[in-house]
Amino acid sequence: MGKEAKPIEREYLGVDDAETLSGRSRWTWRRDAYAGKVASVKLGRRLLIPMSEIRRVMAEGYRPAVEQPK
């Protein structure tokens, strides 16, 4: 039997993929990248966001559940 293939996790995502993953608009990712609020890489016409930045932004937006009064 052959080895099972490990899923490959991309290190950088385009703003369209960052939008799909995070639910945050591509325009917000672009604005924040050009303002220096999130790390990014520009390759030709493409703007790429590191997965570590996507995770960081999503973690900063995390809100724990609030107990509802009884």
PDB file of N, CA, C and O in Angstrom:
ATOM      1  N   MET A   1       0.830  -1.176   0.000  1.00  0.00           N
ATOM      2  CA  MET A   1       0.000   0.000   0.000  1.00  0.00           C
ATOM      3  C   MET A   1       0.881   1.248   0.000  1.00  0.00           C
ATOM      4  O   MET A   1       1.964   1.234   0.584  1.00  0.00           O
ATOM      5  N   GLY A   2       0.435   2.319  -0.642  1.00  0.00           N
ATOM      6  CA  GLY A   2       1.186   3.573  -0.708  1.00  0.00           C
ATOM      7  C   GLY A   2       0.929   4.457   0.498  1.00  0.00           C
ATOM      8  O   GLY A   2       0.018   4.219   1.291  1.00  0.00           O
ATOM      9  N   LYS A   3       1.740   5.457   0.609  1.00  0.00           N
ATOM     10  CA  LYS A   3       1.570   6.418   1.703  1.00  0.00           C
ATOM     11  C   LYS A   3       0.348   7.286   1.432  1.00  0.00           C
ATOM     12  O   LYS A   3       0.011   7.579   0.285  1.00  0.00           O
ATOM     13  N   GLU A   4      -0.306   7.688   2.520  1.00  0.00           N
ATOM     14  CA  GLU A   4      -1.429   8.611   2.361  1.00  0.00           C
ATOM     15  C   GLU A   4      -0.885  10.009   2.162  1.00  0.00           C
ATOM     16  O   GLU A   4       0.060  10.417   2.838  1.00  0.00           O
ATOM     17  N   ALA A   5      -1.468  10.730   1.255  1.00  0.00           N
ATOM     18  CA  ALA A   5      -1.020  12.097   0.975  1.00  0.00           C
ATOM     19  C   ALA A   5      -1.485  13.026   2.086  1.00  0.00           C
ATOM     20  O   ALA A   5      -2.636  12.965   2.518  1.00  0.00           O
ATOM     21  N   LYS A   6      -0.589  13.878   2.540  1.00  0.00           N
ATOM     22  CA  LYS A   6      -0.947  14.886   3.539  1.00  0.00           C
ATOM     23  C   LYS A   6      -1.568  16.074   2.819  1.00  0.00           C
ATOM     24  O   LYS A   6      -1.110  16.462   1.744  1.00  0.00           O
ATOM     25  N   PRO A   7      -2.605  16.650   3.405  1.00  0.00           N
ATOM     26  CA  PRO A   7      -3.167  17.850   2.769  1.00  0.00           C
ATOM     27  C   PRO A   7      -2.134  18.982   2.818  1.00  0.00           C
ATOM     28  O   PRO A   7      -1.443  19.166   3.819  1.00  0.00           O
ATOM     29  N   ILE A   8      -2.049  19.708   1.756  1.00  0.00           N
ATOM     30  CA  ILE A   8      -1.102  20.826   1.683  1.00  0.00           C
ATOM     31  C   ILE A   8      -1.817  22.091   2.107  1.00  0.00           C
ATOM     32  O   ILE A   8      -2.859  22.444   1.554  1.00  0.00           O
ATOM     33  N   GLU A   9      -1.255  22.770   3.089  1.00  0.00           N
ATOM     34  CA  GLU A   9      -1.823  24.040   3.529  1.00  0.00           C
ATOM     35  C   GLU A   9      -1.006  25.157   2.883  1.00  0.00           C
ATOM     36  O   GLU A   9       0.217  25.209   3.012  1.00  0.00           O
ATOM     37  N   ARG A  10      -1.691  26.025   2.204  1.00  0.00           N
ATOM     38  CA  ARG A  10      -0.993  27.129   1.551  1.00  0.00           C
ATOM     39  C   ARG A  10      -0.563  28.141   2.601  1.00  0.00           C
ATOM     40  O   ARG A  10      -1.287  28.418   3.558  1.00  0.00           O
ATOM     41  N   GLU A  11       0.623  28.684   2.401  1.00  0.00           N
ATOM     42  CA  GLU A  11       1.172  29.660   3.336  1.00  0.00           C
ATOM     43  C   GLU A  11       0.605  31.059   3.092  1.00  0.00           C
ATOM     44  O   GLU A  11       0.500  31.860   4.021  1.00  0.00           O
ATOM     45  N   TYR A  12       0.242  31.349   1.844  1.00  0.00           N
ATOM     46  CA  TYR A  12      -0.309  32.647   1.462  1.00  0.00           C
ATOM     47  C   TYR A  12      -1.599  32.432   0.682  1.00  0.00           C
ATOM     48  O   TYR A  12      -1.726  31.475  -0.081  1.00  0.00           O
ATOM     49  N   LEU A  13      -2.554  33.338   0.885  1.00  0.00           N
ATOM     50  CA  LEU A  13      -3.807  33.281   0.135  1.00  0.00           C
ATOM     51  C   LEU A  13      -4.038  34.611  -0.559  1.00  0.00           C
ATOM     52  O   LEU A  13      -3.645  35.661  -0.050  1.00  0.00           O
ATOM     53  N   GLY A  14      -4.677  34.566  -1.723  1.00  0.00           N
ATOM     54  CA  GLY A  14      -5.106  35.783  -2.380  1.00  0.00           C
ATOM     55  C   GLY A  14      -6.252  36.400  -1.594  1.00  0.00           C
ATOM     56  O   GLY A  14      -6.857  35.733  -0.754  1.00  0.00           O
ATOM     57  N   VAL A  15      -6.553  37.650  -1.853  1.00  0.00           N
ATOM     58  CA  VAL A  15      -7.610  38.324  -1.093  1.00  0.00           C
ATOM     59  C   VAL A  15      -8.980  37.672  -1.301  1.00  0.00           C
ATOM     60  O   VAL A  15      -9.820  37.712  -0.403  1.00  0.00           O
ATOM     61  N   ASP A  16      -9.213  37.075  -2.468  1.00  0.00           N
ATOM     62  CA  ASP A  16     -10.487  36.378  -2.697  1.00  0.00           C
ATOM     63  C   ASP A  16     -10.610  35.179  -1.759  1.00  0.00           C
ATOM     64  O   ASP A  16     -11.664  34.959  -1.163  1.00  0.00           O
ATOM     65  N   ASP A  17      -9.529  34.405  -1.630  1.00  0.00           N
ATOM     66  CA  ASP A  17      -9.543  33.244  -0.737  1.00  0.00           C
ATOM     67  C   ASP A  17      -9.583  33.678   0.725  1.00  0.00           C
ATOM     68  O   ASP A  17     -10.230  33.030   1.547  1.00  0.00           O
ATOM     69  N   ALA A  18      -8.899  34.765   1.054  1.00  0.00           N
ATOM     70  CA  ALA A  18      -8.941  35.286   2.427  1.00  0.00           C
ATOM     71  C   ALA A  18     -10.366  35.698   2.780  1.00  0.00           C
ATOM     72  O   ALA A  18     -10.816  35.495   3.908  1.00  0.00           O
ATOM     73  N   GLU A  19     -11.073  36.276   1.812  1.00  0.00           N
ATOM     74  CA  GLU A  19     -12.467  36.665   2.015  1.00  0.00           C
ATOM     75  C   GLU A  19     -13.336  35.436   2.283  1.00  0.00           C
ATOM     76  O   GLU A  19     -14.147  35.435   3.209  1.00  0.00           O
ATOM     77  N   THR A  20     -13.167  34.402   1.478  1.00  0.00           N
ATOM     78  CA  THR A  20     -13.950  33.177   1.624  1.00  0.00           C
ATOM     79  C   THR A  20     -13.700  32.526   2.981  1.00  0.00           C
ATOM     80  O   THR A  20     -14.636  32.078   3.645  1.00  0.00           O
ATOM     81  N   LEU A  21     -12.450  32.478   3.384  1.00  0.00           N
ATOM     82  CA  LEU A  21     -12.085  31.827   4.637  1.00  0.00           C
ATOM     83  C   LEU A  21     -12.561  32.598   5.858  1.00  0.00           C
ATOM     84  O   LEU A  21     -13.025  32.007   6.833  1.00  0.00           O
ATOM     85  N   SER A  22     -12.443  33.922   5.803  1.00  0.00           N
ATOM     86  CA  SER A  22     -12.695  34.737   6.996  1.00  0.00           C
ATOM     87  C   SER A  22     -14.073  35.389   7.039  1.00  0.00           C
ATOM     88  O   SER A  22     -14.558  35.737   8.116  1.00  0.00           O
ATOM     89  N   GLY A  23     -14.708  35.557   5.882  1.00  0.00           N
ATOM     90  CA  GLY A  23     -15.973  36.280   5.841  1.00  0.00           C
ATOM     91  C   GLY A  23     -15.770  37.786   5.830  1.00  0.00           C
ATOM     92  O   GLY A  23     -16.738  38.544   5.883  1.00  0.00           O
ATOM     93  N   ARG A  24     -14.545  38.213   5.763  1.00  0.00           N
ATOM     94  CA  ARG A  24     -14.171  39.636   5.720  1.00  0.00           C
ATOM     95  C   ARG A  24     -13.981  40.013   4.258  1.00  0.00           C
ATOM     96  O   ARG A  24     -13.353  39.251   3.523  1.00  0.00           O
ATOM     97  N   SER A  25     -14.481  41.125   3.810  1.00  0.00           N
ATOM     98  CA  SER A  25     -14.454  41.426   2.381  1.00  0.00           C
ATOM     99  C   SER A  25     -13.034  41.585   1.844  1.00  0.00           C
ATOM    100  O   SER A  25     -12.113  41.983   2.557  1.00  0.00           O
ATOM    101  N   ARG A  26     -12.894  41.261   0.572  1.00  0.00           N
ATOM    102  CA  ARG A  26     -11.578  41.398  -0.095  1.00  0.00           C
ATOM    103  C   ARG A  26     -11.107  42.849  -0.071  1.00  0.00           C
ATOM    104  O   ARG A  26      -9.908  43.125  -0.023  1.00  0.00           O
ATOM    105  N   TRP A  27     -12.070  43.770  -0.105  1.00  0.00           N
ATOM    106  CA  TRP A  27     -11.699  45.188  -0.105  1.00  0.00           C
ATOM    107  C   TRP A  27     -11.170  45.610   1.265  1.00  0.00           C
ATOM    108  O   TRP A  27     -10.294  46.471   1.356  1.00  0.00           O
ATOM    109  N   THR A  28     -11.693  45.012   2.317  1.00  0.00           N
ATOM    110  CA  THR A  28     -11.183  45.291   3.658  1.00  0.00           C
ATOM    111  C   THR A  28      -9.773  44.726   3.801  1.00  0.00           C
ATOM    112  O   THR A  28      -8.898  45.373   4.377  1.00  0.00           O
ATOM    113  N   TRP A  29      -9.550  43.510   3.273  1.00  0.00           N
ATOM    114  CA  TRP A  29      -8.193  42.945   3.303  1.00  0.00           C
ATOM    115  C   TRP A  29      -7.226  43.852   2.543  1.00  0.00           C
ATOM    116  O   TRP A  29      -6.124  44.125   3.018  1.00  0.00           O
ATOM    117  N   ARG A  30      -7.640  44.319   1.365  1.00  0.00           N
ATOM    118  CA  ARG A  30      -6.771  45.202   0.566  1.00  0.00           C
ATOM    119  C   ARG A  30      -6.486  46.511   1.300  1.00  0.00           C
ATOM    120  O   ARG A  30      -5.338  46.947   1.391  1.00  0.00           O
ATOM    121  N   ARG A  31      -7.542  47.130   1.821  1.00  0.00           N
ATOM    122  CA  ARG A  31      -7.372  48.403   2.530  1.00  0.00           C
ATOM    123  C   ARG A  31      -6.413  48.252   3.698  1.00  0.00           C
ATOM    124  O   ARG A  31      -5.510  49.070   3.869  1.00  0.00           O
ATOM    125  N   ASP A  32      -6.599  47.216   4.501  1.00  0.00           N
ATOM    126  CA  ASP A  32      -5.742  47.012   5.659  1.00  0.00           C
ATOM    127  C   ASP A  32      -4.315  46.657   5.269  1.00  0.00           C
ATOM    128  O   ASP A  32      -3.369  47.046   5.954  1.00  0.00           O
ATOM    129  N   ALA A  33      -4.154  45.924   4.179  1.00  0.00           N
ATOM    130  CA  ALA A  33      -2.803  45.582   3.710  1.00  0.00           C
ATOM    131  C   ALA A  33      -2.061  46.842   3.267  1.00  0.00           C
ATOM    132  O   ALA A  33      -0.907  47.042   3.645  1.00  0.00           O
ATOM    133  N   TYR A  34      -2.707  47.688   2.475  1.00  0.00           N
ATOM    134  CA  TYR A  34      -2.049  48.899   1.986  1.00  0.00           C
ATOM    135  C   TYR A  34      -1.846  49.934   3.090  1.00  0.00           C
ATOM    136  O   TYR A  34      -0.964  50.787   2.988  1.00  0.00           O
ATOM    137  N   ALA A  35      -2.663  49.859   4.148  1.00  0.00           N
ATOM    138  CA  ALA A  35      -2.495  50.766   5.290  1.00  0.00           C
ATOM    139  C   ALA A  35      -1.460  50.236   6.275  1.00  0.00           C
ATOM    140  O   ALA A  35      -1.102  50.929   7.227  1.00  0.00           O
ATOM    141  N   GLY A  36      -0.975  49.008   6.056  1.00  0.00           N
ATOM    142  CA  GLY A  36       0.029  48.425   6.945  1.00  0.00           C
ATOM    143  C   GLY A  36      -0.554  47.775   8.188  1.00  0.00           C
ATOM    144  O   GLY A  36       0.181  47.466   9.126  1.00  0.00           O
ATOM    145  N   LYS A  37      -1.872  47.563   8.209  1.00  0.00           N
ATOM    146  CA  LYS A  37      -2.510  46.932   9.372  1.00  0.00           C
ATOM    147  C   LYS A  37      -2.359  45.418   9.363  1.00  0.00           C
ATOM    148  O   LYS A  37      -2.393  44.784  10.418  1.00  0.00           O
ATOM    149  N   VAL A  38      -2.194  44.833   8.180  1.00  0.00           N
ATOM    150  CA  VAL A  38      -1.926  43.401   8.063  1.00  0.00           C
ATOM    151  C   VAL A  38      -0.739  43.203   7.120  1.00  0.00           C
ATOM    152  O   VAL A  38      -0.542  43.959   6.169  1.00  0.00           O
ATOM    153  N   ALA A  39       0.035  42.172   7.410  1.00  0.00           N
ATOM    154  CA  ALA A  39       1.177  41.850   6.550  1.00  0.00           C
ATOM    155  C   ALA A  39       0.655  41.345   5.206  1.00  0.00           C
ATOM    156  O   ALA A  39      -0.399  40.714   5.137  1.00  0.00           O
ATOM    157  N   SER A  40       1.391  41.626   4.158  1.00  0.00           N
ATOM    158  CA  SER A  40       0.984  41.169   2.831  1.00  0.00           C
ATOM    159  C   SER A  40       2.205  41.084   1.935  1.00  0.00           C
ATOM    160  O   SER A  40       3.274  41.606   2.250  1.00  0.00           O
ATOM    161  N   VAL A  41       2.013  40.406   0.803  1.00  0.00           N
ATOM    162  CA  VAL A  41       3.058  40.266  -0.200  1.00  0.00           C
ATOM    163  C   VAL A  41       2.436  40.623  -1.538  1.00  0.00           C
ATOM    164  O   VAL A  41       1.344  40.161  -1.866  1.00  0.00           O
ATOM    165  N   LYS A  42       3.130  41.442  -2.304  1.00  0.00           N
ATOM    166  CA  LYS A  42       2.644  41.831  -3.629  1.00  0.00           C
ATOM    167  C   LYS A  42       3.495  41.095  -4.659  1.00  0.00           C
ATOM    168  O   LYS A  42       4.703  41.315  -4.739  1.00  0.00           O
ATOM    169  N   LEU A  43       2.869  40.225  -5.446  1.00  0.00           N
ATOM    170  CA  LEU A  43       3.556  39.513  -6.524  1.00  0.00           C
ATOM    171  C   LEU A  43       2.880  39.891  -7.835  1.00  0.00           C
ATOM    172  O   LEU A  43       1.783  39.425  -8.145  1.00  0.00           O
ATOM    173  N   GLY A  44       3.547  40.734  -8.587  1.00  0.00           N
ATOM    174  CA  GLY A  44       2.935  41.239  -9.808  1.00  0.00           C
ATOM    175  C   GLY A  44       1.688  42.017  -9.450  1.00  0.00           C
ATOM    176  O   GLY A  44       1.751  42.986  -8.692  1.00  0.00           O
ATOM    177  N   ARG A  45       0.558  41.601  -9.987  1.00  0.00           N
ATOM    178  CA  ARG A  45      -0.709  42.273  -9.683  1.00  0.00           C
ATOM    179  C   ARG A  45      -1.427  41.654  -8.497  1.00  0.00           C
ATOM    180  O   ARG A  45      -2.424  42.196  -8.020  1.00  0.00           O
ATOM    181  N   ARG A  46      -0.919  40.504  -8.012  1.00  0.00           N
ATOM    182  CA  ARG A  46      -1.604  39.787  -6.931  1.00  0.00           C
ATOM    183  C   ARG A  46      -1.176  40.292  -5.563  1.00  0.00           C
ATOM    184  O   ARG A  46       0.001  40.563  -5.324  1.00  0.00           O
ATOM    185  N   LEU A  47      -2.140  40.413  -4.682  1.00  0.00           N
ATOM    186  CA  LEU A  47      -1.885  40.749  -3.281  1.00  0.00           C
ATOM    187  C   LEU A  47      -2.162  39.488  -2.478  1.00  0.00           C
ATOM    188  O   LEU A  47      -3.275  38.962  -2.497  1.00  0.00           O
ATOM    189  N   LEU A  48      -1.145  39.006  -1.771  1.00  0.00           N
ATOM    190  CA  LEU A  48      -1.262  37.779  -0.992  1.00  0.00           C
ATOM    191  C   LEU A  48      -1.170  38.091   0.488  1.00  0.00           C
ATOM    192  O   LEU A  48      -0.388  38.941   0.913  1.00  0.00           O
ATOM    193  N   ILE A  49      -1.975  37.394   1.261  1.00  0.00           N
ATOM    194  CA  ILE A  49      -2.007  37.568   2.709  1.00  0.00           C
ATOM    195  C   ILE A  49      -1.505  36.267   3.340  1.00  0.00           C
ATOM    196  O   ILE A  49      -2.002  35.193   3.003  1.00  0.00           O
ATOM    197  N   PRO A  50      -0.529  36.346   4.250  1.00  0.00           N
ATOM    198  CA  PRO A  50      -0.060  35.122   4.916  1.00  0.00           C
ATOM    199  C   PRO A  50      -1.175  34.511   5.773  1.00  0.00           C
ATOM    200  O   PRO A  50      -1.967  35.232   6.380  1.00  0.00           O
ATOM    201  N   MET A  51      -1.227  33.187   5.814  1.00  0.00           N
ATOM    202  CA  MET A  51      -2.216  32.492   6.640  1.00  0.00           C
ATOM    203  C   MET A  51      -2.098  32.915   8.096  1.00  0.00           C
ATOM    204  O   MET A  51      -3.106  33.001   8.798  1.00  0.00           O
ATOM    205  N   SER A  52      -0.883  33.178   8.558  1.00  0.00           N
ATOM    206  CA  SER A  52      -0.687  33.591   9.951  1.00  0.00           C
ATOM    207  C   SER A  52      -1.415  34.907  10.231  1.00  0.00           C
ATOM    208  O   SER A  52      -1.944  35.099  11.326  1.00  0.00           O
ATOM    209  N   GLU A  53      -1.444  35.808   9.255  1.00  0.00           N
ATOM    210  CA  GLU A  53      -2.158  37.083   9.415  1.00  0.00           C
ATOM    211  C   GLU A  53      -3.658  36.870   9.410  1.00  0.00           C
ATOM    212  O   GLU A  53      -4.377  37.508  10.179  1.00  0.00           O
ATOM    213  N   ILE A  54      -4.137  35.988   8.560  1.00  0.00           N
ATOM    214  CA  ILE A  54      -5.570  35.703   8.507  1.00  0.00           C
ATOM    215  C   ILE A  54      -6.013  35.131   9.845  1.00  0.00           C
ATOM    216  O   ILE A  54      -7.042  35.532  10.389  1.00  0.00           O
ATOM    217  N   ARG A  55      -5.231  34.190  10.376  1.00  0.00           N
ATOM    218  CA  ARG A  55      -5.549  33.606  11.686  1.00  0.00           C
ATOM    219  C   ARG A  55      -5.522  34.673  12.781  1.00  0.00           C
ATOM    220  O   ARG A  55      -6.392  34.693  13.652  1.00  0.00           O
ATOM    221  N   ARG A  56      -4.526  35.557  12.738  1.00  0.00           N
ATOM    222  CA  ARG A  56      -4.399  36.604  13.752  1.00  0.00           C
ATOM    223  C   ARG A  56      -5.615  37.528  13.736  1.00  0.00           C
ATOM    224  O   ARG A  56      -6.190  37.822  14.784  1.00  0.00           O
ATOM    225  N   VAL A  57      -6.000  37.979  12.555  1.00  0.00           N
ATOM    226  CA  VAL A  57      -7.141  38.895  12.431  1.00  0.00           C
ATOM    227  C   VAL A  57      -8.422  38.214  12.905  1.00  0.00           C
ATOM    228  O   VAL A  57      -9.249  38.827  13.581  1.00  0.00           O
ATOM    229  N   MET A  58      -8.577  36.949  12.544  1.00  0.00           N
ATOM    230  CA  MET A  58      -9.778  36.225  12.965  1.00  0.00           C
ATOM    231  C   MET A  58      -9.777  36.030  14.484  1.00  0.00           C
ATOM    232  O   MET A  58     -10.831  36.128  15.112  1.00  0.00           O
ATOM    233  N   ALA A  59      -8.626  35.759  15.078  1.00  0.00           N
ATOM    234  CA  ALA A  59      -8.544  35.574  16.532  1.00  0.00           C
ATOM    235  C   ALA A  59      -8.832  36.879  17.266  1.00  0.00           C
ATOM    236  O   ALA A  59      -9.455  36.866  18.328  1.00  0.00           O
ATOM    237  N   GLU A  60      -8.386  38.003  16.712  1.00  0.00           N
ATOM    238  CA  GLU A  60      -8.649  39.296  17.343  1.00  0.00           C
ATOM    239  C   GLU A  60     -10.127  39.630  17.336  1.00  0.00           C
ATOM    240  O   GLU A  60     -10.603  40.358  18.207  1.00  0.00           O
ATOM    241  N   GLY A  61     -10.857  39.107  16.363  1.00  0.00           N
ATOM    242  CA  GLY A  61     -12.289  39.372  16.270  1.00  0.00           C
ATOM    243  C   GLY A  61     -13.124  38.385  17.069  1.00  0.00           C
ATOM    244  O   GLY A  61     -14.348  38.507  17.127  1.00  0.00           O
ATOM    245  N   TYR A  62     -12.468  37.408  17.685  1.00  0.00           N
ATOM    246  CA  TYR A  62     -13.175  36.383  18.451  1.00  0.00           C
ATOM    247  C   TYR A  62     -13.822  36.989  19.685  1.00  0.00           C
ATOM    248  O   TYR A  62     -13.178  37.709  20.448  1.00  0.00           O
ATOM    249  N   ARG A  63     -15.098  36.690  19.873  1.00  0.00           N
ATOM    250  CA  ARG A  63     -15.811  37.158  21.068  1.00  0.00           C
ATOM    251  C   ARG A  63     -16.379  35.947  21.778  1.00  0.00           C
ATOM    252  O   ARG A  63     -17.145  35.187  21.186  1.00  0.00           O
ATOM    253  N   PRO A  64     -16.018  35.754  23.037  1.00  0.00           N
ATOM    254  CA  PRO A  64     -16.569  34.608  23.770  1.00  0.00           C
ATOM    255  C   PRO A  64     -18.067  34.773  23.983  1.00  0.00           C
ATOM    256  O   PRO A  64     -18.588  35.888  24.011  1.00  0.00           O
ATOM    257  N   ALA A  65     -18.740  33.653  24.130  1.00  0.00           N
ATOM    258  CA  ALA A  65     -20.179  33.680  24.379  1.00  0.00           C
ATOM    259  C   ALA A  65     -20.461  34.375  25.704  1.00  0.00           C
ATOM    260  O   ALA A  65     -19.723  34.217  26.677  1.00  0.00           O
ATOM    261  N   VAL A  66     -21.531  35.136  25.721  1.00  0.00           N
ATOM    262  CA  VAL A  66     -21.944  35.856  26.930  1.00  0.00           C
ATOM    263  C   VAL A  66     -23.143  35.110  27.501  1.00  0.00           C
ATOM    264  O   VAL A  66     -24.091  34.780  26.789  1.00  0.00           O
ATOM    265  N   GLU A  67     -23.075  34.856  28.798  1.00  0.00           N
ATOM    266  CA  GLU A  67     -24.209  34.188  29.433  1.00  0.00           C
ATOM    267  C   GLU A  67     -25.417  35.114  29.435  1.00  0.00           C
ATOM    268  O   GLU A  67     -25.316  36.296  29.763  1.00  0.00           O
ATOM    269  N   GLN A  68     -26.552  34.554  29.066  1.00  0.00           N
ATOM    270  CA  GLN A  68     -27.793  35.320  29.050  1.00  0.00           C
ATOM    271  C   GLN A  68     -28.383  35.330  30.449  1.00  0.00           C
ATOM    272  O   GLN A  68     -28.386  34.300  31.122  1.00  0.00           O
ATOM    273  N   PRO A  69     -28.884  36.476  30.901  1.00  0.00           N
ATOM    274  CA  PRO A  69     -29.516  36.513  32.228  1.00  0.00           C
ATOM    275  C   PRO A  69     -30.756  35.612  32.247  1.00  0.00           C
ATOM    276  O   PRO A  69     -31.467  35.469  31.252  1.00  0.00           O
ATOM    277  N   LYS A  70     -30.981  35.023  33.397  1.00  0.00           N
ATOM    278  CA  LYS A  70     -32.136  34.093  33.534  1.00  0.00           C
ATOM    279  C   LYS A  70     -33.382  34.815  33.941  1.00  0.00           C
ATOM    280  O   LYS A  70     -34.433  34.193  34.100  1.00  0.00           O
TER     281      LYS A  70
END
